[in-house]
Amino acid sequence: MAKEITISRSDMNNFDEMREAYAKVLINDVQGLNGIYQKNPDDLFNRMTACRDTIFHIAAYIGSEEVLQVLVKMVPQSKKRELLKMKNIHGNTILHEVATTTNIKAADVIIRELLFSNGPLNHENDIREREEILANQNKLGETPLFRAAEYGNKMMVMYLAREIERVGNLHNHYKRNDGVSILHIAVIGQHFETAIWFLKKEPELATYKDNNGKTSLHLLAGMATAFKSSSPTTRILKECIYYCLPGDSCNKDETDELPLNLQIKDLEQGEPSKGLSQSQSSKGFTLYCTILGCLAKGWKMIDRMWTQKKMHASAVKLAKMLVRTDASWFEPHEPEEDDTICLERKGEEERVMKSATSGMEESPKPDTPLLIAASTGIVEIVNEILTVYPQAVEHISKTGQNILHVAIMHRKYKVFDFVKNKEEAKRLVRGIDNHGCSILHHAADTIYYQGGTKPTPPLKLQQELTWFEDVKNRVPSHFTMHRNKKNMTADQLFKDVHQEQLKTAQDWVKNTSQSCSTVSVLVAGVVFTAAYTAPGGFLTDGRPILLEKPLYSFFTVMDVAGLASSLTSVVIFLSILSSSLEYEDFLHRLPRNLSLGFTFLFFSVTSTMLTFTATILLLVHLEKKWTANLTYAAAFLPICVFALFQFPLSYQYFTAAVKSIFYFLRSNLPGNWEFLQIKDD
């Protein structure tokens, strides 16, 4: 039976007062709070939320400087330190809460009025007490400085670090209970400028590992969206805007120097705090940033892209600093298989299957920042590691995989293109991992395949086929006969794992070809009928009445062009329907034929619309200009709408057709035609 809760009248009155105070602190009503607590100053220490927060906790986490200034003046001198030690249900003090805000002045009010209210440091016990308050940990083992780094306010971090260094050192603030360091937490939150500041302050933080043995570089290497090379591709307009935006911050607030009004004199030494001098920007750059700032305020896309570019620039800067301390690539792992191919495996397939079912097979997850960056497609980190340590390219993971294995299995085309032409990486193509798989096997496998970058099933399958052929051209020819521990060649593996994708592509091609054939036949019927119903009618001798009009010739040409192109598209789509639709067809022939079919279909519909427009212009003679313009616009509307929706798909298949033509030229003509190669995104 549930326990009955009894509430007295005095408790109800307390609840009413707490509700009133809570409402006023949220709306920053300083006078109202002053009136409440002037009568009962002892209520300042009452818990007023389910999380056991005091009024100071609430004012701190909303960053209300004015409220804090009024409330701290009501606290007796004897209870100021006690107030700073009060914790809520999460173990957070007032300093923990204010550290999550961007209001440094609010934190300054708390520290100046409560922690340093006695003036300069007097004796050792006073110093120790102040140090303990600033290093007070919540239930997770986080200090206020750690919380500030977690929430990414660089100015708050700098301010708290300065106050901590007055009474002690920062080392007690660098780790929490689960082993995550302050640099880890800044990287996890993608607060890279804060992480850079900590790294400059304490370079040793780069070597700290969490309980899983990961450094900050391990975490950074797994953040695909933090770098440009691994971020999703955008349209041309956004790409142009992105490259026009400055990567470095234009804001003075994002420097390594505290605001002037917080650079107060040291309480012990009487000297102003020293900060890094701010670099002087040129007037032109300042004007450019000002204009962009105005545009960003009214154009959310620019503001979002600018924030993203600054994050990308900071991530690269941080990566360059972290790479200098990384030596994980030097840890040796000897592969179980050498680079000699195996033409037949007897009895190994059953043993591999038994090992997999028993859970004894090792996880293929990359174990170093280099391989993690390769798996996420971050070219910037891969480039930096191989620039500082060129020999790292030969690093092999616990599963016997090198950087090419990892990049290929995760379909990271940019990393593969970056590494494959390096002189020191040429022997990596012969690598065979512990599962007996060559890089060609990984190009065939789809364990990490995420759908590719193309829009339709045939183009997705073509992309996979092209990828497989590109990798095949990189390995020695006899490696195509190599069998992995499941006794499968790369070609067998490709056809086995892509069966479902092939069926999906076949169904899409059949349905699309049937639909497009139907539309083409309808268009052919319309334009064929239009040829025998000339606008304006016929004379008695059978000649069209409007034959002498210039637009009649245009009408005739468009009608014939529409008929010819529609019938041509019908023939093309019928040839597609009658083809075998096997893997080889999707590599070059089918995308080329689909591109031609879509082109002729689009041209036939366009010709039909132009024929209709010519008929309107021949028959209707509008005297008012605006009426004529409206009529002509309505006549051209179907063409514009059709082009708008058809262009993206037509462009993709047109690109595929051009690639197949270039491939034919490169393969069959003498000379070097490699400049005709079009790379995928």
C-alpha positions as CSV (number, residue, x, y, z in Angstrom):
1,M,0.0,0.0,0.0
2,A,1.4,3.4,-1.0
3,K,2.5,5.6,1.9
4,E,0.3,8.7,2.5
5,I,2.2,12.0,2.3
6,T,1.0,14.7,4.7
7,I,1.8,18.3,4.1
8,S,1.4,20.9,6.8
9,R,0.2,24.5,6.3
10,S,3.7,25.8,7.0
11,D,5.1,23.5,4.2
12,M,2.5,24.8,1.9
13,N,3.5,28.4,2.6
14,N,7.2,27.4,2.0
15,F,6.2,25.9,-1.3
16,D,4.4,29.1,-2.3
17,E,7.4,31.2,-1.5
18,M,9.8,28.8,-3.4
19,R,7.5,28.9,-6.4
20,E,7.4,32.7,-6.4
21,A,11.2,32.9,-6.0
22,Y,11.7,30.3,-8.7
23,A,9.5,32.1,-11.2
24,K,11.3,35.5,-10.5
25,V,14.8,34.1,-10.9
26,L,13.9,32.7,-14.3
27,I,12.6,36.0,-15.6
28,N,15.6,37.9,-14.0
29,D,13.4,39.9,-11.6
30,V,16.0,41.3,-9.3
31,Q,13.8,43.6,-7.3
32,G,11.2,40.9,-6.7
33,L,13.9,38.5,-5.4
34,N,15.4,41.3,-3.2
35,G,12.0,41.8,-1.6
36,I,11.5,38.1,-0.9
37,Y,14.9,37.4,0.7
38,Q,15.3,40.7,2.5
39,K,12.6,39.5,4.9
40,N,14.0,36.0,5.3
41,P,17.7,35.9,4.4
42,D,17.9,32.3,5.9
43,D,15.7,31.1,3.0
44,L,18.7,31.7,0.6
45,F,20.0,28.3,1.6
46,N,16.7,26.4,1.2
47,R,16.5,23.6,-1.4
48,M,13.8,24.6,-3.9
49,T,13.8,22.0,-6.7
50,A,13.6,18.2,-7.0
51,C,17.3,18.2,-7.8
52,R,18.1,19.9,-4.5
53,D,19.1,23.2,-6.1
54,T,19.3,26.4,-4.1
55,I,18.4,29.8,-5.6
56,F,22.1,30.3,-6.2
57,H,22.3,27.1,-8.3
58,I,19.4,28.3,-10.5
59,A,20.8,31.8,-10.9
60,A,24.2,30.3,-11.8
61,Y,23.1,27.9,-14.5
62,I,21.0,30.5,-16.2
63,G,24.0,32.9,-16.0
64,S,22.1,35.8,-14.3
65,E,24.8,38.2,-13.2
66,E,22.4,40.8,-11.9
67,V,20.6,38.3,-9.7
68,L,23.8,36.9,-8.3
69,Q,25.1,40.3,-7.4
70,V,22.0,41.0,-5.3
71,L,21.9,37.6,-3.7
72,V,25.5,37.3,-2.7
73,K,25.4,40.6,-0.8
74,M,22.7,39.1,1.5
75,V,24.9,36.1,2.5
76,P,26.7,36.5,5.8
77,Q,30.4,36.5,5.7
78,S,30.6,33.4,7.9
79,K,28.4,31.4,5.4
80,K,30.0,32.4,2.1
81,R,32.4,29.4,1.9
82,E,29.7,27.1,3.1
83,L,27.5,28.3,0.3
84,L,30.2,27.4,-2.3
85,K,30.4,23.9,-0.9
86,M,26.6,23.2,-1.1
87,K,25.8,20.5,-3.7
88,N,22.7,19.5,-5.5
89,I,21.6,15.9,-6.2
90,H,24.2,15.6,-9.0
91,G,27.0,16.8,-6.7
92,N,27.2,20.1,-8.5
93,T,28.2,23.3,-6.7
94,I,27.3,26.8,-7.8
95,L,30.6,26.9,-9.6
96,H,29.8,23.7,-11.5
97,E,26.5,25.3,-12.7
98,V,28.0,28.7,-13.7
99,A,30.8,26.9,-15.6
100,T,28.2,25.6,-18.1
101,T,27.2,29.1,-19.1
102,T,28.9,31.7,-21.3
103,N,28.6,34.5,-18.8
104,I,32.1,35.0,-17.3
105,K,31.0,38.0,-15.3
106,A,28.5,35.8,-13.4
107,A,31.4,33.5,-12.5
108,D,33.5,36.4,-11.5
109,V,30.8,37.7,-9.2
110,I,30.7,34.3,-7.4
111,I,34.4,34.0,-7.1
112,R,35.1,37.6,-6.2
113,E,32.2,38.0,-3.7
114,L,32.2,34.5,-2.1
115,L,35.6,32.9,-2.6
116,F,37.9,35.9,-2.4
117,S,35.7,38.0,-0.2
118,N,38.4,38.0,2.5
119,G,40.8,39.8,0.2
120,P,44.3,38.5,-0.6
121,L,45.4,35.1,0.5
122,N,46.3,35.1,4.2
123,H,47.7,31.8,5.3
124,E,48.2,28.2,4.1
125,N,44.8,26.9,5.4
126,D,43.0,29.7,3.5
127,I,44.9,28.8,0.3
128,R,44.1,25.1,0.8
129,E,40.4,25.8,1.4
130,R,40.1,27.9,-1.7
131,E,41.9,25.3,-3.8
132,E,39.6,22.6,-2.5
133,I,36.5,24.6,-3.4
134,L,37.7,25.3,-6.9
135,A,38.6,21.6,-7.3
136,N,35.4,20.3,-5.8
137,Q,34.1,17.3,-7.8
138,N,30.6,16.2,-8.6
139,K,29.4,12.6,-8.7
140,L,31.1,12.0,-12.0
141,G,34.4,13.4,-10.7
142,E,34.1,16.6,-12.7
143,T,35.5,19.9,-11.4
144,P,34.0,23.3,-12.5
145,L,36.9,23.6,-15.0
146,F,36.1,20.2,-16.4
147,R,32.5,21.2,-16.8
148,A,33.5,24.4,-18.6
149,A,35.6,22.4,-21.0
150,E,32.7,19.9,-21.5
151,Y,30.3,22.7,-22.5
152,G,32.9,24.3,-24.7
153,N,33.1,27.9,-23.5
154,K,36.7,28.8,-24.1
155,M,36.6,32.1,-22.2
156,M,35.1,30.5,-19.2
157,V,37.8,27.8,-19.3
158,M,40.5,30.5,-19.4
159,Y,39.0,32.5,-16.6
160,L,38.6,29.5,-14.3
161,A,42.1,28.2,-15.1
162,R,43.5,31.6,-14.1
163,E,41.7,31.6,-10.8
164,I,42.8,28.0,-10.1
165,E,46.4,28.8,-10.8
166,R,46.4,31.5,-8.1
167,V,45.9,29.0,-5.4
168,G,47.2,25.7,-6.9
169,N,47.7,23.9,-10.2
170,L,45.5,22.5,-12.9
171,H,46.6,18.8,-12.7
172,N,43.8,17.9,-10.2
173,H,41.2,19.0,-12.8
174,Y,42.5,17.0,-15.8
175,K,40.6,13.7,-15.2
176,R,37.3,12.5,-14.0
177,N,36.3,9.1,-12.4
178,D,35.9,7.1,-15.7
179,G,39.4,8.1,-16.9
180,V,38.2,10.6,-19.5
181,S,40.6,13.6,-19.5
182,I,39.7,17.2,-19.9
183,L,41.1,17.1,-23.5
184,H,39.0,14.0,-24.3
185,I,35.8,15.8,-23.2
186,A,36.6,18.9,-25.2
187,V,37.2,16.7,-28.3
188,I,34.0,14.7,-27.7
189,G,32.0,17.9,-27.6
190,Q,33.8,19.1,-30.8
191,H,35.0,22.2,-28.9
192,F,38.3,22.2,-30.8
193,E,39.4,25.7,-29.9
194,T,39.1,24.8,-26.2
195,A,41.1,21.6,-26.8
196,I,43.8,23.6,-28.6
197,W,44.1,26.0,-25.7
198,F,44.5,23.1,-23.2
199,L,47.1,21.4,-25.5
200,K,49.1,24.6,-25.6
201,K,48.8,24.9,-21.8
202,E,49.7,21.2,-21.1
203,P,51.1,19.3,-24.1
204,E,51.2,16.1,-22.0
205,L,47.4,15.9,-22.2
206,A,47.8,14.5,-25.8
207,T,49.2,11.3,-24.3
208,Y,46.4,10.7,-21.8
209,K,44.3,7.6,-22.4
210,D,40.8,6.8,-21.2
211,N,39.8,3.4,-19.7
212,N,39.5,2.0,-23.3
213,G,43.1,2.9,-24.1
214,K,42.1,5.7,-26.5
215,T,43.9,9.0,-26.8
216,S,42.2,12.2,-28.0
217,L,43.6,11.6,-31.5
218,H,41.7,8.3,-31.5
219,L,38.5,10.1,-30.8
220,L,39.2,12.9,-33.3
221,A,40.0,10.4,-36.0
222,G,36.5,8.9,-35.7
223,M,34.7,12.2,-36.2
224,A,33.9,12.3,-39.9
225,T,31.7,15.5,-39.7
226,A,34.5,17.5,-38.1
227,F,36.6,17.5,-41.3
228,K,35.8,18.7,-44.8
229,S,37.1,15.7,-46.7
230,S,34.8,13.3,-44.8
231,S,31.7,15.5,-44.7
232,P,28.8,14.8,-47.0
233,T,29.2,16.6,-50.4
234,T,27.0,19.6,-51.1
235,R,25.7,21.3,-54.2
236,I,27.8,23.7,-56.3
237,L,26.3,26.9,-54.8
238,K,27.1,25.8,-51.2
239,E,30.6,24.7,-52.2
240,C,31.3,28.1,-53.7
241,I,30.0,29.9,-50.6
242,Y,32.0,27.5,-48.4
243,Y,35.3,28.3,-50.1
244,C,34.6,32.1,-50.0
245,L,34.3,32.0,-46.2
246,P,37.4,32.5,-44.0
247,G,38.5,29.5,-42.0
248,D,40.0,31.5,-39.2
249,S,37.7,33.3,-36.7
250,C,36.9,36.9,-37.3
251,N,35.6,37.4,-33.8
252,K,37.7,39.0,-31.2
253,D,35.9,36.9,-28.6
254,E,37.5,33.8,-29.9
255,T,41.1,34.8,-29.1
256,D,43.4,33.5,-26.3
257,E,42.9,36.7,-24.3
258,L,40.3,37.4,-21.6
259,P,38.1,40.5,-21.9
260,L,39.8,43.7,-20.7
261,N,37.3,44.2,-17.8
262,L,38.3,40.7,-16.4
263,Q,42.0,41.2,-16.7
264,I,42.0,42.4,-13.1
265,K,45.1,42.7,-11.0
266,D,46.4,39.7,-9.2
267,L,45.3,39.8,-5.6
268,E,48.8,38.8,-4.4
269,Q,51.2,40.3,-6.9
270,G,49.2,43.4,-7.8
271,E,50.1,42.9,-11.5
272,P,47.6,42.6,-14.4
273,S,47.0,39.2,-15.8
274,K,48.9,38.5,-19.0
275,G,47.2,37.1,-22.1
276,L,48.3,36.3,-25.6
277,S,48.5,39.4,-27.7
278,Q,45.8,39.6,-30.4
279,S,47.0,39.6,-33.9
280,Q,46.2,42.6,-36.0
281,S,44.1,41.9,-39.0
282,S,44.3,43.9,-42.2
283,K,41.6,46.5,-42.8
284,G,40.5,44.6,-45.9
285,F,40.0,41.3,-44.1
286,T,38.2,43.1,-41.2
287,L,35.8,44.7,-43.7
288,Y,35.3,41.4,-45.4
289,C,34.5,39.7,-42.1
290,T,32.1,42.6,-41.2
291,I,30.2,42.1,-44.4
292,L,30.1,38.4,-43.9
293,G,28.9,38.8,-40.3
294,C,26.0,41.0,-41.5
295,L,25.1,38.4,-44.2
296,A,25.3,35.6,-41.6
297,K,22.8,37.3,-39.3
298,G,20.2,37.4,-42.0
299,W,21.1,34.3,-43.9
300,K,21.1,31.2,-41.8
301,M,22.8,29.0,-44.4
302,I,25.9,31.2,-44.4
303,D,26.0,31.3,-40.6
304,R,25.7,27.5,-40.5
305,M,28.3,27.0,-43.2
306,W,30.7,29.5,-41.6
307,T,30.4,27.8,-38.2
308,Q,31.1,24.5,-40.0
309,K,34.2,25.8,-41.8
310,K,35.6,27.3,-38.6
311,M,35.1,23.9,-36.9
312,H,36.9,22.2,-39.9
313,A,39.8,24.6,-39.6
314,S,40.1,24.1,-35.8
315,A,39.9,20.3,-36.2
316,V,42.8,20.3,-38.7
317,K,44.8,22.6,-36.4
318,L,44.2,20.3,-33.4
319,A,45.0,17.2,-35.5
320,K,48.4,18.6,-36.4
321,M,49.2,19.1,-32.8
322,L,48.0,15.7,-31.7
323,V,49.8,13.8,-34.4
324,R,53.2,15.0,-33.1
325,T,52.7,12.9,-30.0
326,D,51.2,9.8,-31.6
327,A,53.3,6.7,-31.9
328,S,50.6,4.0,-32.0
329,W,51.5,3.2,-35.6
330,F,54.9,1.9,-34.4
331,E,53.3,-1.0,-32.5
332,P,54.2,-4.1,-34.5
333,H,51.5,-6.6,-35.6
334,E,52.7,-9.5,-37.6
335,P,50.2,-10.7,-40.2
336,E,49.2,-14.4,-40.2
337,E,49.3,-14.5,-44.0
338,D,52.2,-13.5,-46.3
339,D,51.7,-11.9,-49.7
340,T,51.7,-15.2,-51.6
341,I,48.4,-16.1,-53.2
342,C,46.5,-19.3,-52.4
343,L,44.8,-21.1,-55.3
344,E,42.9,-23.7,-53.2
345,R,42.1,-24.0,-49.5
346,K,41.2,-27.5,-48.1
347,G,39.4,-27.8,-44.8
348,E,39.8,-24.1,-43.9
349,E,36.3,-23.0,-44.8
350,E,34.7,-25.2,-42.1
351,R,37.3,-24.1,-39.5
352,V,36.7,-20.4,-40.2
353,M,32.9,-20.9,-40.0
354,K,33.3,-22.7,-36.7
355,S,35.6,-19.9,-35.3
356,A,33.1,-17.3,-36.4
357,T,30.1,-19.0,-34.7
358,S,32.0,-19.5,-31.5
359,G,32.9,-15.8,-31.3
360,M,36.6,-16.3,-31.4
361,E,37.1,-14.2,-34.5
362,E,38.8,-10.9,-33.8
363,S,36.9,-7.6,-34.3
364,P,38.0,-5.9,-37.5
365,K,37.8,-2.5,-35.9
366,P,40.9,-0.3,-36.6
367,D,43.1,0.1,-33.6
368,T,45.2,3.2,-34.3
369,P,44.3,6.8,-35.3
370,L,45.8,6.2,-38.7
371,L,43.4,3.3,-39.5
372,I,40.5,4.9,-37.7
373,A,40.9,8.0,-39.9
374,A,41.2,5.8,-43.0
375,S,37.9,4.1,-42.0
376,T,36.1,7.4,-41.6
377,G,37.6,9.0,-44.7
378,I,39.5,11.8,-43.0
379,V,42.2,12.6,-45.5
380,E,43.5,15.5,-43.3
381,I,44.5,13.2,-40.5
382,V,45.9,10.5,-42.8
383,N,47.9,13.2,-44.7
384,E,49.3,14.7,-41.5
385,I,50.3,11.3,-40.0
386,L,52.0,10.2,-43.2
387,T,53.7,13.6,-43.6
388,V,55.2,13.5,-40.1
389,Y,55.8,9.7,-40.1
390,P,56.0,8.5,-43.8
391,Q,56.9,5.0,-42.6
392,A,53.5,4.8,-40.8
393,V,51.9,3.8,-44.1
394,E,53.2,0.3,-43.6
395,H,51.4,-0.1,-40.3
396,I,49.4,-3.3,-39.9
397,S,46.5,-3.8,-37.6
398,K,45.9,-6.7,-35.2
399,T,43.8,-8.3,-38.0
400,G,46.7,-8.0,-40.5
401,Q,45.1,-5.2,-42.4
402,N,47.0,-2.2,-43.8
403,I,45.6,1.2,-44.6
404,L,44.5,0.2,-48.1
405,H,42.5,-2.7,-46.7
406,V,40.7,-0.4,-44.3
407,A,40.0,2.4,-46.9
408,I,38.8,0.0,-49.5
409,M,36.5,-2.0,-47.2
410,H,34.9,1.2,-45.9
411,R,34.6,2.7,-49.5
412,K,36.7,5.8,-48.6
413,Y,37.6,6.8,-52.1
414,K,39.5,9.9,-51.2
415,V,41.8,8.1,-48.8
416,F,42.4,5.4,-51.4
417,D,43.2,8.0,-54.1
418,F,45.5,9.7,-51.7
419,V,47.5,6.6,-50.6
420,K,47.6,4.5,-53.8
421,N,50.0,6.8,-55.7
422,K,52.5,7.1,-52.9
423,E,55.8,5.4,-53.7
424,E,56.1,3.8,-50.2
425,A,52.6,2.4,-50.5
426,K,53.0,0.4,-53.7
427,R,53.8,-2.9,-52.0
428,L,50.7,-2.6,-49.8
429,V,48.5,-3.8,-52.7
430,R,49.9,-7.3,-52.2
431,G,48.8,-7.4,-48.5
432,I,46.7,-10.3,-47.3
433,D,45.0,-10.0,-43.9
434,N,44.4,-12.7,-41.3
435,H,41.1,-13.8,-43.0
436,G,43.0,-14.5,-46.2
437,C,41.5,-11.5,-47.9
438,S,43.4,-9.3,-50.4
439,I,42.4,-5.7,-51.0
440,L,40.3,-7.0,-54.0
441,H,38.3,-9.2,-51.6
442,H,37.5,-6.1,-49.5
443,A,36.5,-4.2,-52.6
444,A,34.1,-7.0,-53.3
445,D,32.7,-7.3,-49.8
446,T,29.8,-5.1,-48.6
447,I,30.1,-5.5,-44.9
448,Y,30.7,-1.7,-44.5
449,Y,28.8,-0.6,-47.6
450,Q,26.4,2.2,-46.8
451,G,24.6,2.7,-50.1
452,G,27.2,4.6,-52.0
453,T,26.8,8.2,-53.3
454,K,24.7,7.6,-56.4
455,P,20.9,8.2,-56.5
456,T,19.4,5.1,-58.3
457,P,20.0,1.3,-58.0
458,P,21.7,0.9,-61.5
459,L,24.1,3.8,-60.7
460,K,24.8,2.3,-57.2
461,L,25.6,-1.0,-58.8
462,Q,27.7,0.7,-61.5
463,Q,29.7,2.5,-58.7
464,E,30.4,-0.8,-57.0
465,L,31.5,-2.4,-60.3
466,T,33.7,0.6,-61.1
467,W,35.2,0.5,-57.6
468,F,35.9,-3.2,-58.0
469,E,37.6,-2.7,-61.4
470,D,39.7,0.2,-60.1
471,V,41.1,-1.9,-57.3
472,K,41.6,-4.9,-59.6
473,N,43.7,-2.7,-61.9
474,R,45.9,-1.9,-58.9
475,V,46.7,-5.4,-57.8
476,P,48.9,-7.9,-59.7
477,S,46.9,-9.8,-62.2
478,H,47.5,-13.2,-60.6
479,F,45.9,-11.9,-57.3
480,T,42.5,-12.3,-59.0
481,M,42.9,-16.1,-58.5
482,H,43.6,-15.8,-54.8
483,R,41.2,-17.5,-52.4
484,N,40.4,-16.3,-48.9
485,K,39.9,-18.6,-45.9
486,K,36.3,-19.1,-47.0
487,N,37.7,-20.6,-50.3
488,M,36.3,-17.7,-52.4
489,T,38.0,-15.6,-55.1
490,A,37.2,-11.9,-55.1
491,D,35.0,-12.2,-58.2
492,Q,33.0,-15.0,-56.6
493,L,32.6,-12.9,-53.4
494,F,31.5,-9.9,-55.4
495,K,28.8,-11.7,-57.2
496,D,27.7,-13.5,-54.1
497,V,27.2,-10.4,-51.9
498,H,25.8,-8.2,-54.7
499,Q,23.0,-10.5,-55.7
500,E,20.3,-8.6,-54.0
501,Q,21.6,-5.3,-55.3
502,L,21.6,-6.7,-58.8
503,K,18.0,-7.8,-58.5
504,T,17.0,-4.4,-57.2
505,A,18.8,-2.7,-60.1
506,Q,17.2,-5.1,-62.6
507,D,13.7,-4.4,-61.3
508,W,14.3,-0.6,-61.4
509,V,15.6,-0.7,-65.0
510,K,12.6,-2.8,-66.1
511,N,10.0,-0.7,-64.4
512,T,11.6,2.6,-65.6
513,S,12.0,1.4,-69.2
514,Q,8.4,0.2,-69.3
515,S,7.1,3.5,-67.9
516,C,9.4,5.6,-70.2
517,S,8.4,3.5,-73.3
518,T,4.7,4.2,-72.5
519,V,5.3,7.9,-72.2
520,S,7.3,7.9,-75.5
521,V,4.5,6.1,-77.3
522,L,1.9,8.6,-76.0
523,V,4.1,11.5,-77.1
524,A,4.6,9.9,-80.6
525,G,0.8,9.6,-80.9
526,V,0.3,13.2,-80.0
527,V,2.8,14.7,-82.4
528,F,1.8,12.3,-85.1
529,T,-1.8,13.5,-84.8
530,A,-0.7,17.1,-84.7
531,A,1.0,16.7,-88.1
532,Y,-2.4,16.0,-89.8
533,T,-4.3,18.8,-87.9
534,A,-2.4,21.9,-89.0
535,P,-3.2,25.0,-87.0
536,G,-5.6,27.3,-88.9
537,G,-6.9,24.5,-91.2
538,F,-6.3,23.8,-94.9
539,L,-7.1,25.5,-98.2
540,T,-9.2,23.8,-100.9
541,D,-6.0,22.6,-102.6
542,G,-4.8,21.0,-99.4
543,R,-2.2,23.6,-98.5
544,P,-2.1,24.8,-94.8
545,I,-3.6,28.3,-94.5
546,L,-0.8,29.5,-92.2
547,L,2.0,28.0,-94.4
548,E,3.6,31.4,-95.1
549,K,3.9,32.3,-91.4
550,P,7.5,31.9,-90.1
551,L,6.1,30.2,-87.0
552,Y,4.5,27.5,-89.1
553,S,8.0,26.2,-90.2
554,F,9.0,26.2,-86.5
555,F,5.8,24.2,-85.7
556,T,6.6,21.7,-88.5
557,V,10.2,21.2,-87.4
558,M,9.3,20.7,-83.7
559,D,6.6,18.3,-84.6
560,V,8.9,16.1,-86.8
561,A,11.7,16.4,-84.1
562,G,9.2,15.3,-81.4
563,L,8.1,12.3,-83.4
564,A,11.6,11.2,-84.3
565,S,13.0,11.6,-80.8
566,S,10.0,9.8,-79.1
567,L,10.3,6.8,-81.5
568,T,14.0,6.7,-80.9
569,S,13.6,6.6,-77.2
570,V,11.0,3.8,-77.6
571,V,13.5,1.8,-79.5
572,I,16.2,2.4,-76.9
573,F,14.1,1.4,-74.0
574,L,12.9,-1.7,-75.8
575,S,16.5,-2.7,-76.4
576,I,17.1,-2.3,-72.7
577,L,14.2,-4.4,-71.8
578,S,15.4,-7.2,-74.1
579,S,19.0,-7.2,-72.7
580,S,20.2,-9.8,-70.2
581,L,20.8,-7.2,-67.4
582,E,23.8,-9.0,-65.9
583,Y,26.6,-7.5,-64.0
584,E,28.7,-6.6,-67.1
585,D,25.8,-4.7,-68.6
586,F,25.6,-2.3,-65.6
587,L,29.2,-1.3,-65.9
588,H,29.0,0.7,-69.1
589,R,26.3,-0.3,-71.6
590,L,23.2,0.1,-69.5
591,P,24.0,3.5,-68.0
592,R,24.9,4.8,-71.5
593,N,21.7,3.5,-73.0
594,L,19.6,4.8,-70.2
595,S,21.2,8.2,-70.6
596,L,20.4,8.2,-74.3
597,G,16.9,7.1,-73.7
598,F,16.3,9.8,-71.1
599,T,17.8,12.4,-73.4
600,F,15.6,11.5,-76.3
601,L,12.5,11.3,-74.1
602,F,13.2,14.7,-72.6
603,F,13.8,16.2,-76.1
604,S,10.5,14.6,-77.4
605,V,8.5,16.1,-74.5
606,T,10.2,19.5,-75.0
607,S,9.5,19.4,-78.7
608,T,5.9,18.6,-78.0
609,M,5.6,21.5,-75.7
610,L,7.3,23.8,-78.2
611,T,4.8,22.5,-80.9
612,F,2.0,23.4,-78.6
613,T,3.5,26.8,-78.0
614,A,3.9,27.5,-81.7
615,T,0.2,26.6,-82.2
616,I,-0.8,29.1,-79.5
617,L,1.3,31.8,-81.1
618,L,-0.1,31.1,-84.6
619,L,-3.8,31.0,-83.6
620,V,-4.0,33.5,-80.7
621,H,-3.1,37.1,-81.4
622,L,-3.2,38.9,-78.1
623,E,-3.1,42.7,-78.2
624,K,-2.4,43.4,-74.5
625,K,1.2,42.7,-73.7
626,W,0.7,41.4,-70.2
627,T,-1.9,38.9,-71.4
628,A,0.4,37.7,-74.1
629,N,3.3,37.3,-71.7
630,L,1.1,35.4,-69.2
631,T,-0.1,33.0,-72.0
632,Y,3.4,32.4,-73.3
633,A,4.6,31.7,-69.7
634,A,1.8,29.2,-69.2
635,A,2.8,27.5,-72.5
636,F,6.4,27.1,-71.4
637,L,5.6,26.1,-67.8
638,P,5.5,22.3,-68.5
639,I,8.9,22.4,-70.1
640,C,10.4,24.2,-67.1
641,V,8.8,21.9,-64.6
642,F,9.8,18.8,-66.5
643,A,13.4,20.1,-66.9
644,L,13.6,20.9,-63.2
645,F,12.6,17.5,-62.0
646,Q,14.3,15.5,-64.8
647,F,17.7,17.3,-64.8
648,P,19.3,15.7,-61.7
649,L,18.6,12.2,-62.9
650,S,19.5,13.0,-66.5
651,Y,22.8,14.6,-65.3
652,Q,23.8,11.5,-63.4
653,Y,23.2,9.2,-66.3
654,F,24.8,11.7,-68.8
655,T,27.9,11.7,-66.6
656,A,27.8,7.9,-66.5
657,A,27.6,7.8,-70.3
658,V,30.5,10.3,-70.7
659,K,32.6,8.1,-68.3
660,S,31.9,5.0,-70.4
661,I,32.9,6.9,-73.6
662,F,36.1,8.1,-71.9
663,Y,36.8,4.6,-70.6
664,F,36.5,3.3,-74.2
665,L,39.0,5.9,-75.4
666,R,41.5,5.2,-72.6
667,S,41.3,1.5,-73.1
668,N,41.5,1.3,-76.9
669,L,43.3,4.3,-78.3
670,P,47.1,4.6,-78.4
671,G,48.7,7.2,-76.1
672,N,48.1,8.4,-72.7
673,W,44.4,9.3,-72.2
674,E,44.3,9.3,-68.4
675,F,43.4,12.9,-68.2
676,L,40.0,12.0,-69.5
677,Q,39.2,10.0,-66.3
678,I,36.4,11.5,-64.2
679,K,36.6,10.6,-60.5
680,D,33.7,10.0,-58.3
681,D,33.0,12.2,-55.2
